[in-house]
Amino acid sequence: MADHSRGGRGGGRGGDRGGDRGRSGDRGRGVDRGRGVDRGRGGDRGRGGDRGRGSAFGGGRGGYGGDRGGRGSYRGDRGGGSTYGDRGGGGGGGYRGDRGGGGFRGRGGRGGFAPRAEPFEGEPHRVFGQDQAIPEPSATVTALENKLVAAYQSQGLSIKMSKLKMSGEADLLFPLRPAYGNKGNKVVLWANYFEMGVKPKVVYAYNLEVHKVRPNKGAQRQVDPKTRIKNKALKTDVSGRKLAIIIQLAMDKLREEDPKAILATEFKSKLISLHKLKYNDDCLEVTFKGENSHRTENFFVRIVDPIEASFDATLQDGNGRDYEAKKTISGLAGISSSQINRDVLKSETVKFKKNFQWGGPKDVWFKMELREGETTVMGNRRPGLYTVHEYSKWKYGIDFDAKLPLVNLGRPDKPMYVPAERCTIIEARKVRSALGLDENPTLQQFGLTIDRRLLTVWGRELQSPSVLYLKNKEVRTFGGGWNMRDVQVAEAGPKIMNWAWVQVTESERYTDAAEAVGRFAAFLANTGIPIDTAPRRGLRVRTSSFRYQDDVEAAFKELEQRAAKGPPNLFVLVILPRQDTTLYSVIKTLGDCQFGFHTICAVEKTFTKENPMTFANIGLKWNLKNGGINHRVKDPIGIVAQGKTMVVGYDVTHPTNMGLQPGEKDVPPSIVGLVASVDKDLGQWPAVAWEQKAGQEMLDSKLLESFKSRLELWRKKNRQSLPEFIVVYRDGVSEGQFSQVLEHELPQMREACRVMYPNGRMPKLSIIVSVKRHQTRFYPTREDHMDGKSRNIKNGTVVDRGVTQARYWDFFLTAHTALKGTARPARYTVLLDEIFTTNYGMTEQAANQLEKFTHDLCYLFGRATKAVSICPPAYYADIVCERARVHRPEYFDVSDTMSSSVRSGGGMSADDGAKVVHARLQDTMYYI
């Protein structure tokens, strides 16, 4: 019988007392009791100023329970780790603890029920498939993977294929997988994939041409387009939605002539059939009637003679010889799996903005213009603006409900409005039965079958690295996290002598932060961050949302005058009355671009509680801004330990959900963020950002100068030497763009190296794409391979076979412990490798070293004491892009209530209007 005894109080005062009480029931985790005061929030959910992403003395991004601040999952769990009690969440608890937050003297709440040894009757099992035999991963697939890798190893092609020429015309090839990794504890995992069976089929591919029937001068229409397109193919006359409707009409006619026809099309120019079509004429005539017109149009749809093809034939030339492997991941012509699976059994969910104002029939106007030969519109009315309601009343005699919205079934530039009551939407109900993909008639007709069971794959649980602090004091990691109890930062920057604090208020009611600021300075000194602890006279700014720009700028000018005789770098702690994105944008833009101040923001309510979690969060960021290193990893791979490897990360973010219409001139730019390490500990990552054409993913010519500037900074920081190895993590690129990275971005990096390196001595490069925008998920098959809190796979789990590319080099890594929901692994794909296979050969060691290197990096996110889900070079680059967006509020609206003075905010600007980071901050981690 399950043990339902009540857990102990748990908690303890912190310090030496943390962790010994309340062991009954897994430290009083509880099911329903033990809320504690304020549920362990510890003040504004542990954001600790700049978003609270990485609390230090107890877990990055908010501890274990809850997503941002360690609420304590199940109302009584203690949250993550704490500095002085190994309890509190990231930013949880207060000075005496908010009963569940931990912190300086966190008491913890009462425990609830002890965990049960077995589920209640009817309760789902903790592990999916626990009540059935877990199938072994496919031995056939494993054998095929091993066979392919053995062939690659025997050919020894990897190094040869990685030596790419400088020319943009070079035949760029992706490196073959050297081997599958073998380090770590081997486990079997579920993957959200289903095995697909394929029966060989012969298909017939037809080309389609659509041409409008045009009347001659004698009112005789032009028949039979074969006479004018006999010798050369003409372009289709129509496109878009109209073309799709015409092709659908033609397919309906074909089915009338051949009821057994099984057809598929992309509604553009291709038609696929499972058998040769039976039709009387290869030119079908169809009649099209437009949605907004009484007129009809006739079109010829010409069906070009079929090409008989089998699957094997698509991989061979006309002589039956196999095609040579090309520079693409998923076969010839750059077709990605997302394109192949497009629109197959697709279900869409539509999202709406909050407070969205609907446009009803009486709210939407359009212009009615005269047609040729007509003198009025809509019967006998004058041309002009009319509502959809007026038009529908005239044409259909129907009064549509003015309270319901219109639905645009067209495009933004060519709308086609339909009243909502005339639309039918398929309900998005949950499917509580088997998906039934194996019973889908379309798939069956094409010889495709879907297994009912999830696939199992082999995974490996990598050993988590230990982290090192001052004097190489080792801290063991557990569950992807650790705490900083009794340690100091690994390396501090210069002593912070020139610093100030500003308290922004919006009313007479506020908590004086002077005492908290003094204790904050003392806290930093005890943490190993050297700072002048002499009392500072704070500056209080009374403002409102309409005066943010002017009031903050005036305050910063006063600080500038005060600090004129001190050291050049001024650090400013800004205490905000509340979380306010507009105020934050003003502060960061003025500090980063106009005055050259390092700024850190904290919310008054949180900061004045003097929670060590909050202080540590701010301190870690401050040390990084000051050039310090918060922690290192123990035993990094050789090329890193030697201090000869620079790691680069870059990303591009695009303007989305901006409400822009096609053709608008004032289009927000895309923003590029690039970071690069400058030390062997991979602790400092100075950044550069710039703007480029909106929607452009590939980096423009500015990459060359930016990459060159990173090499110059490395040389400045490393006794005039340049790196021998450069590892690049490129974020946010889809499969279809992989080759473009090599064709457009790699040559610029090569050219920057050619300019910087004397005597033609070039560094070795590796380029790895990191992606989290994918749908692959993995699940544990046994409880001993499952995280006890989130029920996800354990942190450090890597999957490099079963659901990866056999020919090319990619792997999935779940480095972190997910706090909420199903853990999403990061997928890494190697586009170029001149380092790992060169140093370790076509062996398991090359795969192991790359996986270890990437895994170790995830423990080096400087402002957190947790492993992050994607490696820091890519993560930092994304943060740089976010900061650059903050600098451009006129484009990237940070608030619905932004004032005009904010929109025209000050700061140094480039010729194109982009804000330029102040010279004093350009070689620092100003963005953190």
Secondary structure, 3 states (H helix, E strand, C coil): CCCCCECCCCCCCCHHHCCCCCCHHHHHCCCCCCCCHHHHCCCHHHCCCCCCCCCCCCCCCCCCCCCCCCCCCCCCCCCCCCCCCCCCCCCCCCCCCCCCCCCCCCCCCCCCECCCCCCCCCCCCCCCCCCCCCCCCCHHHHHHHHHHHHHHHHHCCHHHHHCCCCCCCCCCCCCECCCCCCCCEEEEEEEEEEEEEECCCCEEEEEEEEEECCECCCCCECCCHHHCCCCCCCCCCCCHHHHHHHHHHHHHHHHHHCCCCCEEECCCCEEEECCCCCCCCCEEEEEEECCCCCCEEEEEEEECCCEEECCHHHHECCCCCECCCCCCCCCHHHCCHHHHCCCCCCCCCCCCCCCCCCCCCCCCEEEECCCCCCCCECCCECCEEEEHHHHHHHHCCCCCCCCCCEEECCCCCCCCEEEHHHCCCCCCCCCCCCCCHHHCHHHHHCCEEEEEEEEEEEEEECCCCCEEEHHHEEECCECCECCCCCCCCCECCCCECCEEEEEEECCCCCCCCHHHHHHHHHHHHHCCCCECCCCCCCEEEECCCCCHHHHHHHHHHHHHHHCCCCCCCCEEEEEECCCCHHHHHHHHHHHHHHHCCEEEEEEHHHHCCCCHHHHHHHHHHHHHHCCCECCEECCCCHHHHCCCEEEEEEEEECCCCCCCCCCCCCCCCEEEEEEECCCCCCCCCCEEEEEECCCCCCCCCHHHHHHHHHHHHHHHHCCCCCCCEEEEEEECCCHHHHHHHHHHHHHHHHHHHHHHCHHHCCCEEEEEEEECCCCCCEEECCHHHECCCCCCECCCEEECCCCCCCCECEEEEECCCCCCCCCCCEEEEEEEECCHHHHHCCCHHHHHHHHHHHHHHCCCCCCCCECCCCCHHHHHHHHHHHHHHHCCCCCCCCCCCCCHHHHCCCCCECCCCCECCCCCCCCCCCCC
